[in-house]
Amino acid sequence: MPSTAVLLIILSAVFGPLALELRHSRAEPMPPPDDLAGDVLARLTAEHINRVRFMELRAAREPNVNPNNIPIDRVTVVVPAEVTQRFLASVLGDREFRGDAARRRFLAMTPPQKLSTIAYWMRDTEDEFAYADAVRIERDPTILVEYKRRIQPILMNGCATSACHGNPDTSRTRMRLYNDPRRQDRSLYANFITLRQWEVDHRLLVNRDKPDESLLLTYTLPPDQTRYAHPATDGFKPLYLRDDAPGYRLIRRWISQLRSLHPERGYGFRLVPRTAGATQPADDLPPDEP
C-alpha cells in the first residue's frame, strides 16, 4: 500500500491538470444585456436559475459553518465525475482532506452532500462560478422553498397587482414583478433576482447585512413609521402599520437568512438595472449615523 505522501503525489499528477484546466476555463461573470430596461423574465435562462440555486445553498450562505458538519440542502443534483475530480485536485493539502480516509469519505457522499461540500469550500473564491455552472441542481434549496411558500405570496397580493408592480407597463412603477398564478420556476426566479439586484439611490431592496434597512421592508410601512418610505403614488397603501406585524417580521427573518453577496460579484450576472432618485428620507426622522 503506497504511503499518503505517495498518494498525494499521484493525485496531484492525475488531478492537477484538471485543476489547471478549471483555472484557465473559469466561468467568467455572465455579461449583462446591453439594455437592462426590458423584461427580466424574457432574459432569464436556466443557467441563471442554476447559479442562483448554487449560490443560495445553506453551505454557501451561512457564516461560521463547522467544516465537519456542513449543512445539507435536500436538493436533486447531478455532480459530474469530472467536477468531483476537479474539486479533489483543488483541495490537495487542505487539512480536512489529508489522507486516504478523508478522500474516500468525500467520494462516498451522496450528490447533495458532495454539492454542499463543494459549495462550502468554494464560496467567495474565484472558482465559485465555475463550479456553480458545472453542476445541475434540479430542485430549490431551502431558502428558495421558503421564499416560494411564504414570501412570494405576500408580494403577489400586496405589490404585484395589475395596478402596481404587476403591470407590464413599467413607465410609472419601473420595477416589474411577475404575478404568475401557476408559480412557475421562471417567474419565481425572475422575482427573486429582481428583489436581490434592485437598488434605489444605492439602497438595496434586500439588504442581508442590514435587514432593517431593506427597502423591501421599509416600503411596507406608512411614511411616519420609516425613514425611507415607498414613493408617493396614487392608490398606494402600506402593507403593515408597524414593524411588529407578523408579516413584516416574517420578511425580515427571511432576509436575515439570505446570503451576503459581494457588491461587485453578486451572482456574476445582472438582469436588473440600478435605479436612482425614487426614495427620499422623511423630514421628521433623524439622519443616518455617519
ChimeraX commands (.cxc) that place a marker at each C-alpha (Angstrom):
marker #1 position 0.00,0.00,0.00 radius 0.5
marker #1 position 1.60,3.34,-1.04 radius 0.5
marker #1 position 2.03,5.96,1.64 radius 0.5
marker #1 position -0.18,9.02,1.94 radius 0.5
marker #1 position 2.64,11.19,0.60 radius 0.5
marker #1 position 2.96,8.99,-2.49 radius 0.5
marker #1 position -0.80,9.05,-2.99 radius 0.5
marker #1 position -0.80,12.83,-2.80 radius 0.5
marker #1 position 1.87,12.97,-5.49 radius 0.5
marker #1 position -0.15,10.58,-7.67 radius 0.5
marker #1 position -3.38,12.53,-7.11 radius 0.5
marker #1 position -1.62,15.77,-7.89 radius 0.5
marker #1 position -0.26,14.34,-11.11 radius 0.5
marker #1 position -3.64,12.94,-12.15 radius 0.5
marker #1 position -5.94,15.72,-10.96 radius 0.5
marker #1 position -3.54,18.64,-11.19 radius 0.5
marker #1 position -4.13,19.22,-14.92 radius 0.5
marker #1 position -7.86,19.21,-14.28 radius 0.5
marker #1 position -7.45,21.89,-11.64 radius 0.5
marker #1 position -5.27,23.89,-14.02 radius 0.5
marker #1 position -7.89,23.46,-16.74 radius 0.5
marker #1 position -10.54,24.74,-14.35 radius 0.5
marker #1 position -8.48,27.83,-13.57 radius 0.5
marker #1 position -7.97,28.59,-17.26 radius 0.5
marker #1 position -11.58,27.83,-18.21 radius 0.5
marker #1 position -13.02,29.53,-15.16 radius 0.5
marker #1 position -16.58,30.73,-15.72 radius 0.5
marker #1 position -16.48,34.44,-16.31 radius 0.5
marker #1 position -19.32,36.57,-14.95 radius 0.5
marker #1 position -22.27,36.30,-17.33 radius 0.5
marker #1 position -22.25,39.55,-19.32 radius 0.5
marker #1 position -25.19,41.85,-18.69 radius 0.5
marker #1 position -27.54,42.58,-21.59 radius 0.5
marker #1 position -26.97,45.84,-23.44 radius 0.5
marker #1 position -30.43,47.03,-22.45 radius 0.5
marker #1 position -31.40,46.36,-18.84 radius 0.5
marker #1 position -34.68,48.26,-19.08 radius 0.5
marker #1 position -36.53,45.37,-20.68 radius 0.5
marker #1 position -38.23,42.22,-19.47 radius 0.5
marker #1 position -36.27,40.29,-16.81 radius 0.5
marker #1 position -38.35,37.16,-17.34 radius 0.5
marker #1 position -37.58,37.16,-21.07 radius 0.5
marker #1 position -33.84,37.32,-20.40 radius 0.5
marker #1 position -33.77,34.71,-17.63 radius 0.5
marker #1 position -32.06,31.44,-18.57 radius 0.5
marker #1 position -31.75,28.01,-17.00 radius 0.5
marker #1 position -28.10,28.85,-16.33 radius 0.5
marker #1 position -29.12,31.88,-14.26 radius 0.5
marker #1 position -31.51,29.75,-12.20 radius 0.5
marker #1 position -28.90,27.04,-11.63 radius 0.5
marker #1 position -26.31,29.55,-10.46 radius 0.5
marker #1 position -28.71,31.22,-8.02 radius 0.5
marker #1 position -29.58,27.81,-6.59 radius 0.5
marker #1 position -25.90,27.04,-6.03 radius 0.5
marker #1 position -25.12,30.44,-4.51 radius 0.5
marker #1 position -28.06,30.23,-2.09 radius 0.5
marker #1 position -27.25,26.77,-0.71 radius 0.5
marker #1 position -27.02,26.80,3.08 radius 0.5
marker #1 position -23.38,25.71,2.95 radius 0.5
marker #1 position -22.54,28.76,0.83 radius 0.5
marker #1 position -24.55,31.36,2.74 radius 0.5
marker #1 position -24.37,30.53,6.45 radius 0.5
marker #1 position -21.36,32.04,8.25 radius 0.5
marker #1 position -19.20,30.12,10.70 radius 0.5
marker #1 position -20.10,26.66,9.46 radius 0.5
marker #1 position -18.20,23.75,11.01 radius 0.5
marker #1 position -16.27,22.06,8.15 radius 0.5
marker #1 position -17.04,18.70,9.75 radius 0.5
marker #1 position -20.77,19.41,9.93 radius 0.5
marker #1 position -21.67,21.24,6.73 radius 0.5
marker #1 position -25.44,21.85,6.37 radius 0.5
marker #1 position -27.06,19.92,3.53 radius 0.5
marker #1 position -29.94,21.19,1.38 radius 0.5
marker #1 position -32.33,18.49,0.24 radius 0.5
marker #1 position -31.94,19.04,-3.48 radius 0.5
marker #1 position -31.81,16.83,-6.53 radius 0.5
marker #1 position -28.45,17.43,-8.16 radius 0.5
marker #1 position -26.16,15.95,-10.77 radius 0.5
marker #1 position -22.46,16.26,-9.86 radius 0.5
marker #1 position -20.39,15.03,-12.83 radius 0.5
marker #1 position -17.37,12.86,-12.07 radius 0.5
marker #1 position -15.13,15.50,-13.62 radius 0.5
marker #1 position -16.36,18.05,-11.07 radius 0.5
marker #1 position -15.56,15.64,-8.24 radius 0.5
marker #1 position -12.05,15.18,-9.63 radius 0.5
marker #1 position -11.53,18.90,-10.06 radius 0.5
marker #1 position -12.62,19.56,-6.51 radius 0.5
marker #1 position -10.34,16.91,-5.02 radius 0.5
marker #1 position -7.44,18.34,-7.00 radius 0.5
marker #1 position -8.19,21.84,-5.73 radius 0.5
marker #1 position -8.13,20.81,-2.06 radius 0.5
marker #1 position -4.92,18.79,-2.17 radius 0.5
marker #1 position -3.04,19.59,1.02 radius 0.5
marker #1 position -6.01,21.05,2.93 radius 0.5
marker #1 position -6.13,19.69,6.46 radius 0.5
marker #1 position -9.67,18.32,6.22 radius 0.5
marker #1 position -8.80,16.36,3.08 radius 0.5
marker #1 position -5.43,14.94,4.10 radius 0.5
marker #1 position -5.14,11.20,3.95 radius 0.5
marker #1 position -6.92,8.48,2.07 radius 0.5
marker #1 position -9.80,8.14,4.53 radius 0.5
marker #1 position -10.92,11.76,4.13 radius 0.5
marker #1 position -10.98,11.50,0.36 radius 0.5
marker #1 position -12.81,8.18,0.46 radius 0.5
marker #1 position -15.42,9.78,2.70 radius 0.5
marker #1 position -15.96,12.53,0.15 radius 0.5
marker #1 position -16.20,10.06,-2.74 radius 0.5
marker #1 position -18.76,8.03,-0.78 radius 0.5
marker #1 position -21.02,11.05,-0.19 radius 0.5
marker #1 position -24.43,11.39,-1.80 radius 0.5
marker #1 position -24.71,14.00,-4.59 radius 0.5
marker #1 position -26.37,16.59,-2.26 radius 0.5
marker #1 position -23.59,16.06,0.30 radius 0.5
marker #1 position -20.92,16.49,-2.37 radius 0.5
marker #1 position -22.67,19.61,-3.66 radius 0.5
marker #1 position -22.83,21.21,-0.22 radius 0.5
marker #1 position -19.19,20.36,0.50 radius 0.5
marker #1 position -18.11,21.92,-2.79 radius 0.5
marker #1 position -20.28,24.99,-2.19 radius 0.5
marker #1 position -18.77,25.47,1.27 radius 0.5
marker #1 position -15.15,25.18,0.17 radius 0.5
marker #1 position -15.57,27.24,-2.99 radius 0.5
marker #1 position -17.68,30.07,-1.51 radius 0.5
marker #1 position -16.35,33.53,-2.33 radius 0.5
marker #1 position -13.44,32.11,-4.34 radius 0.5
marker #1 position -12.59,33.00,-7.91 radius 0.5
marker #1 position -13.62,29.47,-8.98 radius 0.5
marker #1 position -17.07,29.55,-7.36 radius 0.5
marker #1 position -18.97,30.42,-10.54 radius 0.5
marker #1 position -17.18,27.68,-12.49 radius 0.5
marker #1 position -18.33,25.03,-10.02 radius 0.5
marker #1 position -21.84,26.51,-9.89 radius 0.5
marker #1 position -22.14,26.21,-13.65 radius 0.5
marker #1 position -20.65,22.70,-13.81 radius 0.5
marker #1 position -23.33,21.03,-11.67 radius 0.5
marker #1 position -27.05,20.76,-12.38 radius 0.5
marker #1 position -29.38,21.49,-9.45 radius 0.5
marker #1 position -32.93,20.38,-10.20 radius 0.5
marker #1 position -34.73,21.41,-7.01 radius 0.5
marker #1 position -34.84,24.59,-4.95 radius 0.5
marker #1 position -32.60,24.94,-1.89 radius 0.5
marker #1 position -34.20,25.69,1.47 radius 0.5
marker #1 position -34.07,29.49,1.25 radius 0.5
marker #1 position -35.95,29.49,-2.06 radius 0.5
marker #1 position -38.51,26.98,-0.84 radius 0.5
marker #1 position -39.21,29.42,2.00 radius 0.5
marker #1 position -39.46,32.27,-0.50 radius 0.5
marker #1 position -41.93,30.38,-2.67 radius 0.5
marker #1 position -44.14,29.30,0.23 radius 0.5
marker #1 position -44.15,32.39,2.44 radius 0.5
marker #1 position -42.62,35.49,0.90 radius 0.5
marker #1 position -43.78,35.50,-2.70 radius 0.5
marker #1 position -47.50,35.19,-1.76 radius 0.5
marker #1 position -47.18,38.36,0.36 radius 0.5
marker #1 position -45.59,40.22,-2.53 radius 0.5
marker #1 position -48.09,38.93,-5.08 radius 0.5
marker #1 position -51.07,40.03,-3.00 radius 0.5
marker #1 position -49.61,43.32,-1.83 radius 0.5
marker #1 position -47.20,44.52,-4.52 radius 0.5
marker #1 position -47.72,42.65,-7.78 radius 0.5
marker #1 position -51.28,43.69,-8.57 radius 0.5
marker #1 position -52.17,44.98,-12.02 radius 0.5
marker #1 position -52.40,48.49,-10.58 radius 0.5
marker #1 position -48.84,48.36,-9.24 radius 0.5
marker #1 position -45.71,46.30,-9.90 radius 0.5
marker #1 position -47.66,43.51,-11.60 radius 0.5
marker #1 position -48.44,45.80,-14.52 radius 0.5
marker #1 position -46.33,45.06,-17.62 radius 0.5
marker #1 position -46.17,48.81,-18.29 radius 0.5
marker #1 position -43.25,49.91,-16.10 radius 0.5
marker #1 position -43.26,53.54,-17.22 radius 0.5
marker #1 position -44.74,54.52,-13.85 radius 0.5
marker #1 position -43.57,51.85,-11.38 radius 0.5
marker #1 position -40.28,50.97,-13.15 radius 0.5
marker #1 position -39.87,47.67,-11.28 radius 0.5
marker #1 position -41.80,44.67,-12.60 radius 0.5
marker #1 position -42.93,41.67,-10.54 radius 0.5
marker #1 position -44.49,38.68,-12.27 radius 0.5
marker #1 position -47.80,37.59,-10.79 radius 0.5
marker #1 position -47.94,34.05,-12.11 radius 0.5
marker #1 position -50.85,32.04,-10.64 radius 0.5
marker #1 position -49.07,28.81,-11.65 radius 0.5
marker #1 position -45.98,29.85,-9.67 radius 0.5
marker #1 position -43.59,28.50,-12.27 radius 0.5
marker #1 position -39.87,28.46,-11.56 radius 0.5
marker #1 position -39.08,31.07,-14.20 radius 0.5
marker #1 position -41.43,33.70,-12.78 radius 0.5
marker #1 position -40.39,32.87,-9.22 radius 0.5
marker #1 position -36.70,33.34,-10.03 radius 0.5
marker #1 position -37.34,36.47,-12.07 radius 0.5
marker #1 position -38.97,37.99,-8.99 radius 0.5
marker #1 position -36.31,36.70,-6.61 radius 0.5
marker #1 position -33.45,38.08,-8.73 radius 0.5
marker #1 position -35.29,41.39,-9.09 radius 0.5
marker #1 position -35.52,41.70,-5.32 radius 0.5
marker #1 position -31.85,40.78,-4.89 radius 0.5
marker #1 position -30.50,43.15,-7.54 radius 0.5
marker #1 position -32.75,46.21,-7.49 radius 0.5
marker #1 position -31.33,49.36,-5.93 radius 0.5
marker #1 position -32.80,52.81,-5.31 radius 0.5
marker #1 position -30.40,55.65,-4.52 radius 0.5
marker #1 position -27.74,53.00,-3.78 radius 0.5
marker #1 position -30.06,51.40,-1.23 radius 0.5
marker #1 position -30.93,47.74,-1.64 radius 0.5
marker #1 position -34.40,46.28,-1.75 radius 0.5
marker #1 position -32.94,43.31,0.12 radius 0.5
marker #1 position -30.02,44.09,2.43 radius 0.5
marker #1 position -28.80,40.87,4.04 radius 0.5
marker #1 position -26.17,42.64,6.15 radius 0.5
marker #1 position -28.62,45.25,7.48 radius 0.5
marker #1 position -32.09,43.72,7.16 radius 0.5
marker #1 position -33.87,46.67,8.78 radius 0.5
marker #1 position -32.54,48.94,6.01 radius 0.5
marker #1 position -34.01,46.77,3.25 radius 0.5
marker #1 position -36.38,48.83,1.13 radius 0.5
marker #1 position -38.50,45.70,0.77 radius 0.5
marker #1 position -39.28,46.21,4.47 radius 0.5
marker #1 position -39.35,49.99,4.74 radius 0.5
marker #1 position -41.68,50.23,1.74 radius 0.5
marker #1 position -44.30,48.13,3.55 radius 0.5
marker #1 position -44.73,50.75,6.30 radius 0.5
marker #1 position -46.53,54.12,6.46 radius 0.5
marker #1 position -44.32,57.18,5.86 radius 0.5
marker #1 position -44.47,58.16,9.53 radius 0.5
marker #1 position -43.06,54.77,10.58 radius 0.5
marker #1 position -39.91,54.67,8.46 radius 0.5
marker #1 position -37.15,56.90,7.23 radius 0.5
marker #1 position -37.31,55.51,3.70 radius 0.5
marker #1 position -40.92,55.22,2.65 radius 0.5
marker #1 position -42.41,53.96,-0.58 radius 0.5
marker #1 position -42.57,56.76,-3.18 radius 0.5
marker #1 position -45.91,58.55,-3.09 radius 0.5
marker #1 position -48.20,57.11,-5.77 radius 0.5
marker #1 position -51.95,57.17,-6.32 radius 0.5
marker #1 position -53.68,54.29,-4.58 radius 0.5
marker #1 position -50.65,53.09,-2.62 radius 0.5
marker #1 position -51.48,51.57,0.76 radius 0.5
marker #1 position -48.82,50.24,3.16 radius 0.5
marker #1 position -48.96,46.52,3.83 radius 0.5
marker #1 position -48.32,46.96,7.55 radius 0.5
marker #1 position -48.94,49.71,10.08 radius 0.5
marker #1 position -45.99,48.85,12.33 radius 0.5
marker #1 position -42.77,46.87,12.21 radius 0.5
marker #1 position -44.06,44.33,14.75 radius 0.5
marker #1 position -46.67,42.97,12.33 radius 0.5
marker #1 position -46.29,39.19,11.80 radius 0.5
marker #1 position -45.84,39.57,8.04 radius 0.5
marker #1 position -43.16,42.21,8.49 radius 0.5
marker #1 position -41.26,40.01,10.94 radius 0.5
marker #1 position -41.57,37.04,8.57 radius 0.5
marker #1 position -39.99,39.00,5.71 radius 0.5
marker #1 position -37.27,40.34,7.98 radius 0.5
marker #1 position -36.34,36.87,9.23 radius 0.5
marker #1 position -36.16,35.57,5.65 radius 0.5
marker #1 position -33.91,38.47,4.58 radius 0.5
marker #1 position -31.58,37.80,7.53 radius 0.5
marker #1 position -31.10,34.22,6.32 radius 0.5
marker #1 position -30.05,35.12,2.77 radius 0.5
marker #1 position -26.50,35.06,1.55 radius 0.5
marker #1 position -24.40,38.22,1.73 radius 0.5
marker #1 position -23.46,38.87,-1.88 radius 0.5
marker #1 position -20.29,40.67,-2.88 radius 0.5
marker #1 position -21.34,44.16,-4.08 radius 0.5
marker #1 position -19.47,43.76,-7.36 radius 0.5
marker #1 position -19.53,40.00,-7.98 radius 0.5
marker #1 position -23.06,39.26,-6.86 radius 0.5
marker #1 position -24.30,36.22,-8.76 radius 0.5
marker #1 position -21.87,37.01,-11.56 radius 0.5
marker #1 position -24.61,38.41,-13.79 radius 0.5
marker #1 position -27.02,41.33,-13.69 radius 0.5
marker #1 position -30.54,41.24,-15.11 radius 0.5
marker #1 position -31.88,44.28,-13.25 radius 0.5
marker #1 position -30.85,47.94,-13.64 radius 0.5
marker #1 position -29.62,50.07,-10.81 radius 0.5
marker #1 position -32.18,52.80,-10.24 radius 0.5
marker #1 position -31.91,56.26,-8.76 radius 0.5
marker #1 position -33.86,59.12,-7.28 radius 0.5
marker #1 position -37.07,57.39,-6.21 radius 0.5
marker #1 position -36.68,57.37,-2.43 radius 0.5
marker #1 position -36.39,60.40,-0.18 radius 0.5
marker #1 position -35.82,60.40,3.59 radius 0.5
marker #1 position -38.65,61.58,5.79 radius 0.5
marker #1 position -38.03,65.07,7.16 radius 0.5
marker #1 position -39.17,64.29,10.68 radius 0.5
marker #1 position -36.76,61.43,11.32 radius 0.5
marker #1 position -33.13,61.73,12.45 radius 0.5
marker #1 position -30.39,61.48,9.82 radius 0.5
marker #1 position -28.39,58.33,9.29 radius 0.5
marker #1 position -25.44,57.81,11.59 radius 0.5
marker #1 position -22.13,58.66,9.88 radius 0.5
marker link #1:1,2 radius 0.2
marker link #1:2,3 radius 0.2
marker link #1:3,4 radius 0.2
marker link #1:4,5 radius 0.2
marker link #1:5,6 radius 0.2
marker link #1:6,7 radius 0.2
marker link #1:7,8 radius 0.2
marker link #1:8,9 radius 0.2
marker link #1:9,10 radius 0.2
marker link #1:10,11 radius 0.2
marker link #1:11,12 radius 0.2
marker link #1:12,13 radius 0.2
marker link #1:13,14 radius 0.2
marker link #1:14,15 radius 0.2
marker link #1:15,16 radius 0.2
marker link #1:16,17 radius 0.2
marker link #1:17,18 radius 0.2
marker link #1:18,19 radius 0.2
marker link #1:19,20 radius 0.2
marker link #1:20,21 radius 0.2
marker link #1:21,22 radius 0.2
marker link #1:22,23 radius 0.2
marker link #1:23,24 radius 0.2
marker link #1:24,25 radius 0.2
marker link #1:25,26 radius 0.2
marker link #1:26,27 radius 0.2
marker link #1:27,28 radius 0.2
marker link #1:28,29 radius 0.2
marker link #1:29,30 radius 0.2
marker link #1:30,31 radius 0.2
marker link #1:31,32 radius 0.2
marker link #1:32,33 radius 0.2
marker link #1:33,34 radius 0.2
marker link #1:34,35 radius 0.2
marker link #1:35,36 radius 0.2
marker link #1:36,37 radius 0.2
marker link #1:37,38 radius 0.2
marker link #1:38,39 radius 0.2
marker link #1:39,40 radius 0.2
marker link #1:40,41 radius 0.2
marker link #1:41,42 radius 0.2
marker link #1:42,43 radius 0.2
marker link #1:43,44 radius 0.2
marker link #1:44,45 radius 0.2
marker link #1:45,46 radius 0.2
marker link #1:46,47 radius 0.2
marker link #1:47,48 radius 0.2
marker link #1:48,49 radius 0.2
marker link #1:49,50 radius 0.2
marker link #1:50,51 radius 0.2
marker link #1:51,52 radius 0.2
marker link #1:52,53 radius 0.2
marker link #1:53,54 radius 0.2
marker link #1:54,55 radius 0.2
marker link #1:55,56 radius 0.2
marker link #1:56,57 radius 0.2
marker link #1:57,58 radius 0.2
marker link #1:58,59 radius 0.2
marker link #1:59,60 radius 0.2
marker link #1:60,61 radius 0.2
marker link #1:61,62 radius 0.2
marker link #1:62,63 radius 0.2
marker link #1:63,64 radius 0.2
marker link #1:64,65 radius 0.2
marker link #1:65,66 radius 0.2
marker link #1:66,67 radius 0.2
marker link #1:67,68 radius 0.2
marker link #1:68,69 radius 0.2
marker link #1:69,70 radius 0.2
marker link #1:70,71 radius 0.2
marker link #1:71,72 radius 0.2
marker link #1:72,73 radius 0.2
marker link #1:73,74 radius 0.2
marker link #1:74,75 radius 0.2
marker link #1:75,76 radius 0.2
marker link #1:76,77 radius 0.2
marker link #1:77,78 radius 0.2
marker link #1:78,79 radius 0.2
marker link #1:79,80 radius 0.2
marker link #1:80,81 radius 0.2
marker link #1:81,82 radius 0.2
marker link #1:82,83 radius 0.2
marker link #1:83,84 radius 0.2
marker link #1:84,85 radius 0.2
marker link #1:85,86 radius 0.2
marker link #1:86,87 radius 0.2
marker link #1:87,88 radius 0.2
marker link #1:88,89 radius 0.2
marker link #1:89,90 radius 0.2
marker link #1:90,91 radius 0.2
marker link #1:91,92 radius 0.2
marker link #1:92,93 radius 0.2
marker link #1:93,94 radius 0.2
marker link #1:94,95 radius 0.2
marker link #1:95,96 radius 0.2
marker link #1:96,97 radius 0.2
marker link #1:97,98 radius 0.2
marker link #1:98,99 radius 0.2
marker link #1:99,100 radius 0.2
marker link #1:100,101 radius 0.2
marker link #1:101,102 radius 0.2
marker link #1:102,103 radius 0.2
marker link #1:103,104 radius 0.2
marker link #1:104,105 radius 0.2
marker link #1:105,106 radius 0.2
marker link #1:106,107 radius 0.2
marker link #1:107,108 radius 0.2
marker link #1:108,109 radius 0.2
marker link #1:109,110 radius 0.2
marker link #1:110,111 radius 0.2
marker link #1:111,112 radius 0.2
marker link #1:112,113 radius 0.2
marker link #1:113,114 radius 0.2
marker link #1:114,115 radius 0.2
marker link #1:115,116 radius 0.2
marker link #1:116,117 radius 0.2
marker link #1:117,118 radius 0.2
marker link #1:118,119 radius 0.2
marker link #1:119,120 radius 0.2
marker link #1:120,121 radius 0.2
marker link #1:121,122 radius 0.2
marker link #1:122,123 radius 0.2
marker link #1:123,124 radius 0.2
marker link #1:124,125 radius 0.2
marker link #1:125,126 radius 0.2
marker link #1:126,127 radius 0.2
marker link #1:127,128 radius 0.2
marker link #1:128,129 radius 0.2
marker link #1:129,130 radius 0.2
marker link #1:130,131 radius 0.2
marker link #1:131,132 radius 0.2
marker link #1:132,133 radius 0.2
marker link #1:133,134 radius 0.2
marker link #1:134,135 radius 0.2
marker link #1:135,136 radius 0.2
marker link #1:136,137 radius 0.2
marker link #1:137,138 radius 0.2
marker link #1:138,139 radius 0.2
marker link #1:139,140 radius 0.2
marker link #1:140,141 radius 0.2
marker link #1:141,142 radius 0.2
marker link #1:142,143 radius 0.2
marker link #1:143,144 radius 0.2
marker link #1:144,145 radius 0.2
marker link #1:145,146 radius 0.2
marker link #1:146,147 radius 0.2
marker link #1:147,148 radius 0.2
marker link #1:148,149 radius 0.2
marker link #1:149,150 radius 0.2
marker link #1:150,151 radius 0.2
marker link #1:151,152 radius 0.2
marker link #1:152,153 radius 0.2
marker link #1:153,154 radius 0.2
marker link #1:154,155 radius 0.2
marker link #1:155,156 radius 0.2
marker link #1:156,157 radius 0.2
marker link #1:157,158 radius 0.2
marker link #1:158,159 radius 0.2
marker link #1:159,160 radius 0.2
marker link #1:160,161 radius 0.2
marker link #1:161,162 radius 0.2
marker link #1:162,163 radius 0.2
marker link #1:163,164 radius 0.2
marker link #1:164,165 radius 0.2
marker link #1:165,166 radius 0.2
marker link #1:166,167 radius 0.2
marker link #1:167,168 radius 0.2
marker link #1:168,169 radius 0.2
marker link #1:169,170 radius 0.2
marker link #1:170,171 radius 0.2
marker link #1:171,172 radius 0.2
marker link #1:172,173 radius 0.2
marker link #1:173,174 radius 0.2
marker link #1:174,175 radius 0.2
marker link #1:175,176 radius 0.2
marker link #1:176,177 radius 0.2
marker link #1:177,178 radius 0.2
marker link #1:178,179 radius 0.2
marker link #1:179,180 radius 0.2
marker link #1:180,181 radius 0.2
marker link #1:181,182 radius 0.2
marker link #1:182,183 radius 0.2
marker link #1:183,184 radius 0.2
marker link #1:184,185 radius 0.2
marker link #1:185,186 radius 0.2
marker link #1:186,187 radius 0.2
marker link #1:187,188 radius 0.2
marker link #1:188,189 radius 0.2
marker link #1:189,190 radius 0.2
marker link #1:190,191 radius 0.2
marker link #1:191,192 radius 0.2
marker link #1:192,193 radius 0.2
marker link #1:193,194 radius 0.2
marker link #1:194,195 radius 0.2
marker link #1:195,196 radius 0.2
marker link #1:196,197 radius 0.2
marker link #1:197,198 radius 0.2
marker link #1:198,199 radius 0.2
marker link #1:199,200 radius 0.2
marker link #1:200,201 radius 0.2
marker link #1:201,202 radius 0.2
marker link #1:202,203 radius 0.2
marker link #1:203,204 radius 0.2
marker link #1:204,205 radius 0.2
marker link #1:205,206 radius 0.2
marker link #1:206,207 radius 0.2
marker link #1:207,208 radius 0.2
marker link #1:208,209 radius 0.2
marker link #1:209,210 radius 0.2
marker link #1:210,211 radius 0.2
marker link #1:211,212 radius 0.2
marker link #1:212,213 radius 0.2
marker link #1:213,214 radius 0.2
marker link #1:214,215 radius 0.2
marker link #1:215,216 radius 0.2
marker link #1:216,217 radius 0.2
marker link #1:217,218 radius 0.2
marker link #1:218,219 radius 0.2
marker link #1:219,220 radius 0.2
marker link #1:220,221 radius 0.2
marker link #1:221,222 radius 0.2
marker link #1:222,223 radius 0.2
marker link #1:223,224 radius 0.2
marker link #1:224,225 radius 0.2
marker link #1:225,226 radius 0.2
marker link #1:226,227 radius 0.2
marker link #1:227,228 radius 0.2
marker link #1:228,229 radius 0.2
marker link #1:229,230 radius 0.2
marker link #1:230,231 radius 0.2
marker link #1:231,232 radius 0.2
marker link #1:232,233 radius 0.2
marker link #1:233,234 radius 0.2
marker link #1:234,235 radius 0.2
marker link #1:235,236 radius 0.2
marker link #1:236,237 radius 0.2
marker link #1:237,238 radius 0.2
marker link #1:238,239 radius 0.2
marker link #1:239,240 radius 0.2
marker link #1:240,241 radius 0.2
marker link #1:241,242 radius 0.2
marker link #1:242,243 radius 0.2
marker link #1:243,244 radius 0.2
marker link #1:244,245 radius 0.2
marker link #1:245,246 radius 0.2
marker link #1:246,247 radius 0.2
marker link #1:247,248 radius 0.2
marker link #1:248,249 radius 0.2
marker link #1:249,250 radius 0.2
marker link #1:250,251 radius 0.2
marker link #1:251,252 radius 0.2
marker link #1:252,253 radius 0.2
marker link #1:253,254 radius 0.2
marker link #1:254,255 radius 0.2
marker link #1:255,256 radius 0.2
marker link #1:256,257 radius 0.2
marker link #1:257,258 radius 0.2
marker link #1:258,259 radius 0.2
marker link #1:259,260 radius 0.2
marker link #1:260,261 radius 0.2
marker link #1:261,262 radius 0.2
marker link #1:262,263 radius 0.2
marker link #1:263,264 radius 0.2
marker link #1:264,265 radius 0.2
marker link #1:265,266 radius 0.2
marker link #1:266,267 radius 0.2
marker link #1:267,268 radius 0.2
marker link #1:268,269 radius 0.2
marker link #1:269,270 radius 0.2
marker link #1:270,271 radius 0.2
marker link #1:271,272 radius 0.2
marker link #1:272,273 radius 0.2
marker link #1:273,274 radius 0.2
marker link #1:274,275 radius 0.2
marker link #1:275,276 radius 0.2
marker link #1:276,277 radius 0.2
marker link #1:277,278 radius 0.2
marker link #1:278,279 radius 0.2
marker link #1:279,280 radius 0.2
marker link #1:280,281 radius 0.2
marker link #1:281,282 radius 0.2
marker link #1:282,283 radius 0.2
marker link #1:283,284 radius 0.2
marker link #1:284,285 radius 0.2
marker link #1:285,286 radius 0.2
marker link #1:286,287 radius 0.2
marker link #1:287,288 radius 0.2
marker link #1:288,289 radius 0.2
marker link #1:289,290 radius 0.2
view
